[in-house]
C-alpha cells in the first residue's frame, strides 16, 4: 500500500486547494480476460495486437478517464508520447488502477525532435528520464523516436535508445514515421534495427506505405498502425460500407480494425467511450472467429487509390478518432 497525492485537476473546483491523500493498492485488480493475441518482436518481447492510443486526447481528466476506462474493460497496451503532453495523466491512471506493472505494455515517444533540431544523445537520455518520471515507472516497454526530422542527430538519438535498452530502462526500441532511407541509415551504421515501426497506415494508405511495409517485412520489423480507422469522416465510403454489410453486427470501425490485424499490424485505436473500447477489443479477441474474406480485402484495397492523411498537406478529417 502506497500513499500518493491526487493531482489537483481531479479535485472539485471548490476543494482544489485542499490536499487529499488516498491509499493506492499496487496489487493487481481483478483481471478482465480479453485473450488478445500477441506479436513476438525480433527482440523476443511480446506485445498485444491492439492498444489504446491517447493522441489528441487532452491531458488531465480526459486522458485519465480514457486510460482508466480502457484498463477497466481489459486493455493492457497503452500508447502515449512526450509530445501529447498527457504522459503524467497516463501515469496517474495506471498507478490508480491497481494493475501490476508487469501486466501492462506502456509505449511513449521522444517527441522533441519535431521542433528541436539539436536533440543530442544527452538530450535524448534526459528526455527519457523525464518521461519515466511522468509515467511513474522505472522502465518502458517500448520507446520510439517520434520523427526523423532531426537529420543531424538521428543516429545519436538511436544510440541513446539502444544504450538505455541495454541498461534495462527500455525493453524494446523503435521509430515512428520513418521512411526506407531513414531505416537504411540505421542498418548501414551497423546499429541494432528497430523492433517496431509506427506508421499512419490504413486501407487508404496501403499503397503509399508499401515501401516501408515491404522493408519492415524483409527486416523483421513489426508495423504498428496509428490512424488505423482512417479519417473518421469517411466511414461512409461505399466500399467500406459494403464490406461492413457482409458481417451482420459489425461496424465499419470493426472492419478497419480487422483489416489491420489481417495485414499483420499491431493496431492502435483512440476512444473515450467504454462501449467503443469494448467493441474494439472484441474485434481483436482470439475468441472472435471472424475474418474478412479475400474478396472483401480486395474491395478495401480499392481505397488505396485515394490516399488520405490525418496530418500534413492532405488534412481532410479527424485522424480516425473514434470518440
C-alpha contacts under 8 A as a table, 3 or more apart, distances in Angstrom:
res1	aa1	res2	aa2	distance
1	X	23	X	6.64
1	X	24	X	5.96
1	X	25	X	4.86
1	X	26	X	6.43
2	X	23	X	6.16
2	X	24	X	5.56
2	X	25	X	6.52
2	X	26	X	7.48
3	X	21	X	6.70
3	X	22	X	6.06
3	X	23	X	5.02
3	X	24	X	6.09
4	X	21	X	6.20
4	X	22	X	6.16
4	X	23	X	6.83
4	X	24	X	6.92
5	X	19	X	7.46
5	X	20	X	6.30
5	X	21	X	5.10
5	X	22	X	6.63
6	X	10	X	6.62
6	X	11	X	7.66
6	X	20	X	6.36
6	X	21	X	6.62
6	X	22	X	7.14
7	X	10	X	5.69
7	X	11	X	7.35
8	X	11	X	5.41
8	X	16	X	5.60
8	X	17	X	7.61
9	X	12	X	7.65
9	X	16	X	7.37
9	X	60	X	6.44
9	X	61	X	6.77
10	X	60	X	7.90
10	X	61	X	6.71
11	X	15	X	6.16
11	X	16	X	5.20
12	X	15	X	5.27
12	X	16	X	5.80
13	X	16	X	5.26
14	X	17	X	7.75
15	X	18	X	5.28
16	X	19	X	7.79
24	X	95	X	7.58
24	X	96	X	6.11
24	X	98	X	7.07
25	X	96	X	7.70
25	X	98	X	5.47
26	X	95	X	7.41
26	X	97	X	8.00
26	X	98	X	4.62
26	X	99	X	6.56
26	X	100	X	6.46
27	X	98	X	5.52
27	X	99	X	6.40
27	X	100	X	6.18
28	X	31	X	7.56
28	X	98	X	5.23
28	X	99	X	4.12
28	X	100	X	4.86
29	X	97	X	7.36
29	X	98	X	5.50
29	X	99	X	5.39
29	X	100	X	7.98
31	X	74	X	7.42
32	X	72	X	7.62
32	X	73	X	6.69
32	X	74	X	5.07
33	X	74	X	6.90
34	X	74	X	6.00
34	X	75	X	7.91
34	X	281	X	7.20
34	X	282	X	7.80
34	X	285	X	6.11
35	X	285	X	5.71
35	X	286	X	5.92
35	X	287	X	7.40
36	X	48	X	6.20
36	X	49	X	6.87
36	X	50	X	7.61
36	X	281	X	7.90
36	X	284	X	6.19
36	X	285	X	4.77
36	X	286	X	5.70
37	X	48	X	5.92
37	X	49	X	6.06
37	X	284	X	7.49
37	X	285	X	6.90
37	X	286	X	5.97
38	X	46	X	5.85
38	X	47	X	5.15
38	X	48	X	4.20
38	X	49	X	5.43
39	X	46	X	5.43
39	X	47	X	5.32
39	X	48	X	6.27
39	X	49	X	6.33
39	X	266	X	7.67
40	X	43	X	7.96
40	X	44	X	5.83
40	X	45	X	5.71
40	X	46	X	4.39
40	X	47	X	6.57
41	X	44	X	5.30
41	X	45	X	5.43
41	X	46	X	6.04
41	X	47	X	7.51
41	X	195	X	5.97
41	X	196	X	7.65
41	X	220	X	7.95
41	X	221	X	7.47
41	X	222	X	6.57
42	X	45	X	7.47
42	X	195	X	5.86
42	X	220	X	6.29
42	X	221	X	7.05
43	X	172	X	7.12
43	X	195	X	6.68
45	X	171	X	7.56
45	X	172	X	7.30
47	X	77	X	7.66
47	X	105	X	7.08
48	X	51	X	7.04
48	X	76	X	7.85
48	X	77	X	6.54
48	X	266	X	7.40
49	X	261	X	7.37
49	X	265	X	7.25
49	X	266	X	4.48
49	X	267	X	6.03
49	X	284	X	7.25
50	X	77	X	7.01
50	X	266	X	5.90
50	X	267	X	4.90
50	X	268	X	5.85
50	X	269	X	7.58
50	X	281	X	7.35
50	X	284	X	6.69
51	X	75	X	6.92
51	X	76	X	7.36
51	X	77	X	4.61
51	X	78	X	5.54
51	X	79	X	6.81
51	X	266	X	7.73
51	X	267	X	6.31
51	X	268	X	4.79
51	X	269	X	6.41
52	X	67	X	7.83
52	X	70	X	7.33
52	X	75	X	7.12
52	X	77	X	6.26
52	X	78	X	4.99
52	X	79	X	6.05
52	X	268	X	5.68
52	X	269	X	5.31
52	X	270	X	5.70
52	X	271	X	7.57
53	X	78	X	6.08
53	X	79	X	4.65
53	X	80	X	6.18
53	X	268	X	5.72
53	X	269	X	5.59
53	X	270	X	4.96
53	X	271	X	7.97
54	X	57	X	5.20
54	X	63	X	6.89
54	X	66	X	7.99
54	X	79	X	6.45
54	X	80	X	5.64
54	X	84	X	7.64
54	X	86	X	7.88
54	X	270	X	6.01
55	X	80	X	6.73
55	X	81	X	7.90
55	X	84	X	6.15
55	X	270	X	7.23
56	X	84	X	6.73
57	X	62	X	6.51
57	X	63	X	5.81
57	X	84	X	7.82
57	X	86	X	7.79
58	X	61	X	7.85
58	X	62	X	5.77
58	X	63	X	6.07
58	X	85	X	7.94
58	X	86	X	6.92
59	X	62	X	6.28
59	X	63	X	5.37
59	X	64	X	7.64
59	X	84	X	7.86
59	X	85	X	6.21
59	X	86	X	4.38
59	X	87	X	7.92
59	X	88	X	7.99
59	X	89	X	6.12
60	X	63	X	5.73
60	X	64	X	6.06
60	X	86	X	7.01
60	X	89	X	5.51
61	X	64	X	5.03
61	X	65	X	5.89
61	X	89	X	7.61
62	X	65	X	5.25
62	X	66	X	6.11
62	X	272	X	7.75
63	X	66	X	5.02
63	X	67	X	6.08
63	X	86	X	6.75
63	X	89	X	5.95
63	X	90	X	6.50
64	X	67	X	5.43
64	X	68	X	5.96
64	X	89	X	5.25
64	X	90	X	6.00
64	X	92	X	6.96
64	X	93	X	5.25
65	X	68	X	5.08
65	X	69	X	5.94
65	X	93	X	7.59
65	X	272	X	7.40
66	X	69	X	5.32
66	X	70	X	6.10
66	X	271	X	6.99
66	X	272	X	4.81
66	X	273	X	7.44
67	X	70	X	5.00
67	X	71	X	6.12
67	X	78	X	7.89
67	X	90	X	6.42
67	X	93	X	6.12
67	X	94	X	7.50
68	X	71	X	5.27
68	X	72	X	6.17
68	X	93	X	5.45
68	X	94	X	7.23
68	X	97	X	6.79
69	X	72	X	5.00
69	X	73	X	6.33
69	X	272	X	7.77
69	X	273	X	7.86
69	X	274	X	6.06
70	X	73	X	5.35
70	X	74	X	6.31
70	X	75	X	5.30
70	X	274	X	6.87
70	X	277	X	6.50
71	X	74	X	5.17
71	X	75	X	4.87
71	X	76	X	6.30
71	X	97	X	7.35
72	X	75	X	7.39
73	X	274	X	7.19
73	X	277	X	7.36
73	X	278	X	6.41
74	X	281	X	7.85
75	X	78	X	7.67
75	X	281	X	7.63
76	X	103	X	6.80
76	X	104	X	4.84
76	X	105	X	6.10
77	X	104	X	5.98
77	X	105	X	4.61
77	X	106	X	6.12
77	X	107	X	7.98
78	X	104	X	7.77
78	X	105	X	6.16
78	X	106	X	5.04
78	X	107	X	6.19
79	X	106	X	6.12
79	X	107	X	4.72
79	X	108	X	5.98
79	X	268	X	7.80
80	X	84	X	6.76
80	X	86	X	7.28
80	X	87	X	6.33
80	X	90	X	7.76
80	X	106	X	7.91
80	X	107	X	6.07
80	X	108	X	4.78
80	X	109	X	7.03
81	X	84	X	5.28
81	X	85	X	7.26
81	X	86	X	7.54
81	X	87	X	6.57
81	X	107	X	7.57
81	X	108	X	4.36
81	X	109	X	4.47
81	X	110	X	6.93
81	X	111	X	6.64
82	X	85	X	5.82
82	X	86	X	7.50
82	X	87	X	6.50
82	X	108	X	6.70
82	X	109	X	5.79
82	X	110	X	6.08
82	X	111	X	5.40
82	X	112	X	7.44
82	X	131	X	6.71
83	X	109	X	7.73
83	X	110	X	7.73
83	X	111	X	4.99
83	X	112	X	6.88
84	X	87	X	7.32
85	X	88	X	7.77
86	X	89	X	5.25
86	X	90	X	6.35
87	X	90	X	5.09
87	X	91	X	6.18
87	X	108	X	7.91
87	X	131	X	6.97
87	X	134	X	5.82
87	X	135	X	5.70
88	X	91	X	4.97
88	X	92	X	6.18
88	X	134	X	4.50
88	X	135	X	5.42
88	X	136	X	7.86
89	X	92	X	5.05
89	X	93	X	6.29
89	X	135	X	7.86
90	X	93	X	5.24
90	X	94	X	6.20
90	X	135	X	6.48
91	X	94	X	5.14
91	X	95	X	6.06
91	X	134	X	6.35
91	X	135	X	3.93
91	X	136	X	5.57
91	X	137	X	7.81
92	X	95	X	5.18
92	X	96	X	6.11
92	X	135	X	7.34
92	X	136	X	7.72
93	X	96	X	5.17
93	X	97	X	6.06
94	X	97	X	5.15
94	X	98	X	7.35
94	X	99	X	7.23
95	X	98	X	6.33
95	X	99	X	7.72
95	X	136	X	7.52
99	X	103	X	6.98
99	X	104	X	7.84
100	X	103	X	5.44
100	X	104	X	7.21
101	X	104	X	5.44
102	X	105	X	7.84
105	X	140	X	7.82
105	X	141	X	5.54
105	X	142	X	7.72
106	X	140	X	5.91
106	X	141	X	5.33
106	X	142	X	6.51
107	X	140	X	6.39
107	X	141	X	5.96
107	X	142	X	4.62
107	X	143	X	5.76
107	X	144	X	7.75
108	X	131	X	7.66
108	X	140	X	7.60
108	X	142	X	6.70
108	X	143	X	5.35
108	X	144	X	6.57
109	X	143	X	5.41
109	X	144	X	4.58
109	X	145	X	5.73
109	X	146	X	5.42
110	X	113	X	6.87
110	X	124	X	7.20
110	X	127	X	7.02
110	X	128	X	7.21
110	X	143	X	7.40
110	X	144	X	6.13
110	X	145	X	4.92
110	X	146	X	5.37
111	X	114	X	5.91
111	X	145	X	6.89
111	X	146	X	5.06
111	X	147	X	7.11
112	X	115	X	5.95
112	X	116	X	5.77
112	X	119	X	7.29
113	X	116	X	5.13
113	X	117	X	6.31
113	X	118	X	7.87
113	X	119	X	6.24
113	X	145	X	7.83
113	X	146	X	7.05
113	X	147	X	6.31
113	X	148	X	7.49
113	X	149	X	6.22
113	X	150	X	5.71
114	X	117	X	7.79
114	X	146	X	7.62
114	X	147	X	6.37
114	X	149	X	6.17
114	X	150	X	7.48
116	X	119	X	6.24
116	X	150	X	7.24
117	X	149	X	7.46
117	X	150	X	4.83
117	X	151	X	7.61
117	X	152	X	7.56
117	X	153	X	7.73
118	X	150	X	7.03
118	X	152	X	7.78
118	X	153	X	6.88
119	X	122	X	7.85
119	X	123	X	5.49
119	X	124	X	6.21
119	X	150	X	7.14
119	X	153	X	6.34
119	X	157	X	7.19
120	X	123	X	5.10
120	X	124	X	6.07
120	X	153	X	5.88
120	X	156	X	6.14
120	X	157	X	6.36
121	X	124	X	5.14
121	X	125	X	6.35
121	X	153	X	7.79
121	X	156	X	5.04
121	X	157	X	5.31
121	X	159	X	7.30
121	X	160	X	5.43
122	X	125	X	5.21
122	X	126	X	6.16
122	X	160	X	7.73
123	X	126	X	4.99
123	X	127	X	6.02
124	X	127	X	5.20
124	X	128	X	6.25
124	X	157	X	5.90
124	X	160	X	6.38
124	X	161	X	7.75
125	X	128	X	5.10
125	X	129	X	6.40
125	X	160	X	6.19
125	X	161	X	7.61
125	X	164	X	7.71
126	X	129	X	5.18
126	X	130	X	6.42
127	X	130	X	5.03
127	X	131	X	6.27
128	X	131	X	5.14
128	X	132	X	6.23
129	X	132	X	5.08
129	X	133	X	6.29
130	X	133	X	5.15
130	X	134	X	6.21
131	X	134	X	5.05
131	X	135	X	6.05
132	X	135	X	5.20
132	X	136	X	5.96
132	X	137	X	5.48
132	X	138	X	6.26
132	X	139	X	6.68
132	X	140	X	7.31
133	X	136	X	4.93
133	X	137	X	6.57
133	X	138	X	7.89
137	X	140	X	7.27
138	X	169	X	6.75
139	X	168	X	6.98
139	X	169	X	4.50
139	X	170	X	5.49
139	X	171	X	7.46
140	X	143	X	6.51
140	X	169	X	6.30
140	X	170	X	4.75
140	X	171	X	6.28
140	X	172	X	7.98
141	X	170	X	5.78
141	X	171	X	4.80
141	X	172	X	5.88
142	X	170	X	6.24
142	X	171	X	6.06
142	X	172	X	4.71
142	X	173	X	5.51
142	X	174	X	7.13
143	X	161	X	7.50
143	X	170	X	6.60
143	X	172	X	6.65
143	X	173	X	5.15
143	X	174	X	6.24
143	X	175	X	7.97
144	X	173	X	5.94
144	X	174	X	4.60
144	X	175	X	4.58
144	X	176	X	6.24
145	X	148	X	7.37
145	X	157	X	7.51
145	X	158	X	7.54
145	X	174	X	6.67
145	X	175	X	4.70
145	X	176	X	5.98
146	X	175	X	6.19
146	X	176	X	4.84
146	X	177	X	7.06
147	X	150	X	7.70
147	X	175	X	7.26
147	X	176	X	5.67
147	X	177	X	5.82
147	X	178	X	6.68
148	X	151	X	6.52
148	X	154	X	6.57
148	X	176	X	7.80
148	X	177	X	7.20
148	X	178	X	5.94
148	X	182	X	7.14
150	X	153	X	5.73
150	X	154	X	5.90
151	X	154	X	5.53
152	X	155	X	7.95
153	X	156	X	5.12
153	X	157	X	6.17
154	X	157	X	5.17
154	X	158	X	6.28
155	X	158	X	4.93
155	X	159	X	6.11
155	X	185	X	7.96
155	X	186	X	6.93
156	X	159	X	5.13
156	X	160	X	6.22
157	X	160	X	5.05
157	X	161	X	6.43
158	X	161	X	5.14
158	X	162	X	6.23
159	X	162	X	5.04
159	X	163	X	6.06
159	X	191	X	7.73
160	X	163	X	5.22
160	X	164	X	6.19
161	X	164	X	5.10
161	X	165	X	6.19
161	X	170	X	7.73
161	X	173	X	6.57
162	X	165	X	5.01
162	X	166	X	6.42
162	X	173	X	6.97
162	X	192	X	7.50
163	X	166	X	5.09
163	X	167	X	6.34
164	X	167	X	4.97
164	X	168	X	6.35
164	X	169	X	5.36
164	X	170	X	6.03
165	X	168	X	5.14
165	X	169	X	5.63
165	X	170	X	4.49
165	X	171	X	5.84
165	X	172	X	6.84
165	X	173	X	7.26
166	X	169	X	7.68
166	X	170	X	7.86
167	X	170	X	7.74
168	X	171	X	6.56
170	X	173	X	6.99
172	X	195	X	6.44
173	X	194	X	5.81
173	X	195	X	5.90
173	X	196	X	6.92
174	X	194	X	4.41
174	X	195	X	5.41
174	X	196	X	4.64
174	X	197	X	5.88
174	X	198	X	7.78
175	X	178	X	6.48
175	X	194	X	6.57
175	X	196	X	6.49
175	X	197	X	5.19
175	X	198	X	6.31
176	X	197	X	5.61
176	X	198	X	4.47
176	X	199	X	6.03
177	X	197	X	7.27
177	X	198	X	6.10
177	X	199	X	5.10
177	X	200	X	7.41
178	X	182	X	5.89
178	X	183	X	6.54
178	X	197	X	7.32
178	X	199	X	7.77
179	X	182	X	5.51
179	X	183	X	6.38
179	X	211	X	7.97
179	X	212	X	6.00
180	X	183	X	5.08
180	X	184	X	6.05
180	X	211	X	6.79
180	X	212	X	5.63
180	X	215	X	6.79
181	X	184	X	5.04
181	X	185	X	6.28
182	X	185	X	5.00
182	X	186	X	6.88
183	X	186	X	5.40
183	X	187	X	6.63
183	X	193	X	7.94
184	X	187	X	4.94
184	X	188	X	5.95
185	X	188	X	5.28
185	X	189	X	6.26
186	X	189	X	5.21
186	X	190	X	6.70
186	X	191	X	5.77
186	X	192	X	7.46
186	X	193	X	6.66
187	X	190	X	5.21
187	X	191	X	5.95
187	X	192	X	7.26
187	X	193	X	6.40
188	X	191	X	7.60
193	X	219	X	7.98
193	X	221	X	7.77
194	X	197	X	6.86
194	X	221	X	6.39
195	X	220	X	7.54
195	X	221	X	5.16
195	X	222	X	6.20
196	X	221	X	5.36
196	X	222	X	4.72
196	X	223	X	5.89
196	X	224	X	6.72
197	X	216	X	7.52
197	X	221	X	6.50
197	X	222	X	6.16
197	X	223	X	5.10
197	X	224	X	6.09
198	X	223	X	5.85
198	X	224	X	4.50
198	X	225	X	5.90
198	X	226	X	6.86
199	X	223	X	7.13
199	X	224	X	6.27
199	X	225	X	5.32
199	X	226	X	5.89
200	X	205	X	7.80
200	X	225	X	5.61
200	X	226	X	4.71
200	X	227	X	5.19
200	X	228	X	6.90
200	X	309	X	7.83
201	X	204	X	7.60
201	X	205	X	5.42
201	X	206	X	6.42
201	X	209	X	7.01
201	X	225	X	5.36
201	X	226	X	6.39
201	X	227	X	6.32
201	X	228	X	5.88
201	X	230	X	7.79
202	X	205	X	5.37
202	X	206	X	6.07
202	X	225	X	7.40
202	X	227	X	6.95
202	X	228	X	5.00
202	X	229	X	6.70
202	X	230	X	5.81
202	X	256	X	7.40
202	X	260	X	6.84
203	X	206	X	5.18
203	X	230	X	7.56
203	X	256	X	7.76
203	X	259	X	7.76
203	X	300	X	6.19
203	X	301	X	6.09
203	X	303	X	5.83
203	X	304	X	5.77
204	X	207	X	7.74
204	X	230	X	7.07
204	X	301	X	7.79
204	X	303	X	4.84
204	X	304	X	4.19
204	X	305	X	7.13
204	X	306	X	6.20
204	X	307	X	4.74
204	X	308	X	6.02
205	X	208	X	5.08
205	X	209	X	5.92
205	X	304	X	5.53
205	X	307	X	5.26
205	X	308	X	6.85
205	X	309	X	7.86
206	X	209	X	5.37
206	X	210	X	6.08
206	X	301	X	7.56
206	X	304	X	5.72
207	X	210	X	5.03
207	X	304	X	5.66
207	X	305	X	7.75
208	X	211	X	7.63
208	X	304	X	7.51
208	X	307	X	7.20
209	X	212	X	5.54
209	X	213	X	6.11
210	X	213	X	4.92
210	X	214	X	5.88
211	X	214	X	5.27
211	X	215	X	6.12
212	X	215	X	5.06
212	X	216	X	5.99
213	X	216	X	5.18
213	X	217	X	6.22
213	X	223	X	7.38
214	X	217	X	5.18
214	X	218	X	6.24
215	X	218	X	5.12
215	X	219	X	6.27
216	X	219	X	5.22
216	X	220	X	5.90
216	X	221	X	4.61
216	X	222	X	6.69
216	X	223	X	7.16
217	X	220	X	5.30
217	X	221	X	6.14
217	X	222	X	7.51
218	X	221	X	7.83
222	X	265	X	7.09
222	X	266	X	7.57
223	X	264	X	7.72
223	X	265	X	5.20
223	X	266	X	6.19
224	X	265	X	5.61
224	X	266	X	4.50
224	X	267	X	5.84
224	X	268	X	7.15
225	X	228	X	5.60
225	X	260	X	7.49
225	X	265	X	6.28
225	X	266	X	6.03
225	X	267	X	4.98
225	X	268	X	5.94
226	X	267	X	6.69
226	X	268	X	5.27
226	X	269	X	7.10
227	X	230	X	5.45
227	X	231	X	7.48
227	X	268	X	7.37
227	X	269	X	7.33
227	X	310	X	7.25
227	X	319	X	5.67
227	X	320	X	5.62
227	X	321	X	7.62
228	X	256	X	6.84
228	X	257	X	6.75
228	X	260	X	6.99
228	X	267	X	6.50
228	X	268	X	6.59
228	X	269	X	6.77
228	X	320	X	6.99
229	X	232	X	6.60
229	X	253	X	6.20
229	X	256	X	5.66
229	X	257	X	6.83
229	X	269	X	7.37
229	X	319	X	7.70
229	X	320	X	4.75
229	X	321	X	7.26
229	X	322	X	7.94
230	X	234	X	7.61
230	X	256	X	7.92
230	X	308	X	7.64
230	X	309	X	7.72
230	X	310	X	7.73
230	X	319	X	6.21
230	X	320	X	4.75
231	X	234	X	5.75
231	X	235	X	7.62
231	X	308	X	7.14
231	X	309	X	7.17
231	X	310	X	6.37
231	X	316	X	7.24
231	X	317	X	5.20
231	X	318	X	5.78
231	X	319	X	4.74
231	X	320	X	4.27
231	X	321	X	7.77
232	X	235	X	5.70
232	X	317	X	6.60
232	X	318	X	6.09
232	X	319	X	6.41
232	X	320	X	4.08
232	X	321	X	6.33
232	X	322	X	7.16
233	X	236	X	7.50
233	X	317	X	5.96
233	X	318	X	7.12
233	X	320	X	7.59
234	X	237	X	5.49
235	X	240	X	6.98
235	X	241	X	7.32
235	X	252	X	6.42
235	X	253	X	7.72
236	X	240	X	6.98
236	X	241	X	6.05
237	X	240	X	5.37
237	X	241	X	6.18
238	X	241	X	5.15
238	X	242	X	6.03
239	X	242	X	5.11
239	X	243	X	6.22
239	X	299	X	6.31
239	X	300	X	6.30
239	X	302	X	7.83
239	X	303	X	7.64
240	X	243	X	5.23
240	X	244	X	6.25
240	X	252	X	6.36
240	X	255	X	7.82
240	X	300	X	6.55
241	X	244	X	5.17
241	X	245	X	6.25
241	X	252	X	6.39
242	X	245	X	5.15
242	X	246	X	6.86
243	X	246	X	5.40
243	X	247	X	7.43
243	X	252	X	7.95
243	X	255	X	7.53
243	X	296	X	5.97
243	X	299	X	7.62
243	X	300	X	7.73
244	X	247	X	5.59
244	X	248	X	7.60
244	X	250	X	6.15
244	X	251	X	5.91
244	X	252	X	5.44
244	X	255	X	6.22
245	X	248	X	6.36
245	X	250	X	7.74
247	X	250	X	5.57
250	X	254	X	5.92
250	X	255	X	7.10
251	X	254	X	5.04
251	X	255	X	6.42
252	X	255	X	4.98
252	X	256	X	6.32
253	X	256	X	5.14
253	X	257	X	6.29
254	X	257	X	5.23
254	X	258	X	6.11
254	X	279	X	7.60
254	X	280	X	6.67
254	X	283	X	6.21
255	X	258	X	5.04
255	X	259	X	6.04
255	X	292	X	7.76
256	X	259	X	4.99
256	X	260	X	6.38
257	X	260	X	5.21
257	X	261	X	6.32
257	X	267	X	6.94
257	X	280	X	7.48
257	X	283	X	7.07
257	X	284	X	7.82
258	X	261	X	5.04
258	X	262	X	6.07
258	X	283	X	6.53
258	X	284	X	7.29
258	X	291	X	7.01
258	X	292	X	7.19
259	X	262	X	5.18
259	X	263	X	6.19
259	X	292	X	7.18
259	X	297	X	7.21
260	X	263	X	5.06
260	X	264	X	6.56
260	X	265	X	5.45
260	X	266	X	7.41
260	X	267	X	6.39
261	X	264	X	5.11
261	X	265	X	5.30
261	X	266	X	6.71
261	X	267	X	6.85
261	X	284	X	7.56
262	X	265	X	7.35
262	X	291	X	7.68
262	X	292	X	7.94
269	X	280	X	7.91
269	X	321	X	7.37
269	X	322	X	7.65
270	X	321	X	5.59
270	X	322	X	6.04
270	X	323	X	7.35
271	X	274	X	7.79
271	X	276	X	6.67
271	X	277	X	6.33
271	X	321	X	6.72
271	X	322	X	5.21
271	X	323	X	4.97
272	X	276	X	7.86
272	X	277	X	7.63
272	X	322	X	7.89
272	X	323	X	5.62
273	X	276	X	5.46
273	X	277	X	6.31
273	X	323	X	6.45
274	X	277	X	4.86
274	X	278	X	6.12
275	X	278	X	5.22
275	X	279	X	6.28
276	X	279	X	4.98
276	X	280	X	6.10
276	X	322	X	7.62
277	X	280	X	5.17
277	X	281	X	6.25
278	X	281	X	5.08
278	X	282	X	6.18
279	X	282	X	5.14
279	X	283	X	6.57
280	X	283	X	5.39
280	X	284	X	6.89
281	X	284	X	5.31
281	X	285	X	6.16
282	X	285	X	5.14
282	X	288	X	6.68
283	X	288	X	6.50
284	X	288	X	7.11
285	X	288	X	5.40
286	X	289	X	7.15
292	X	296	X	5.96
292	X	297	X	6.29
293	X	296	X	5.14
293	X	297	X	6.20
294	X	297	X	5.03
294	X	298	X	6.15
295	X	298	X	5.07
295	X	299	X	6.24
296	X	299	X	4.87
296	X	300	X	6.20
297	X	300	X	5.15
297	X	301	X	6.16
298	X	301	X	4.79
298	X	302	X	6.84
299	X	302	X	5.50
299	X	303	X	7.78
300	X	303	X	5.66
300	X	304	X	7.91
301	X	304	X	5.74
302	X	305	X	5.94
303	X	306	X	5.79
303	X	307	X	7.31
304	X	307	X	5.62
308	X	314	X	6.36
308	X	315	X	7.50
308	X	316	X	6.95
309	X	312	X	7.17
309	X	314	X	5.54
309	X	315	X	5.89
309	X	316	X	6.94
309	X	317	X	7.96
309	X	319	X	7.21
310	X	314	X	7.26
310	X	315	X	5.43
310	X	316	X	6.66
310	X	317	X	6.14
310	X	318	X	6.24
310	X	319	X	4.21
310	X	320	X	7.57
311	X	314	X	6.53
311	X	315	X	5.15
311	X	319	X	7.47
312	X	315	X	5.87
317	X	320	X	7.54
318	X	321	X	6.27
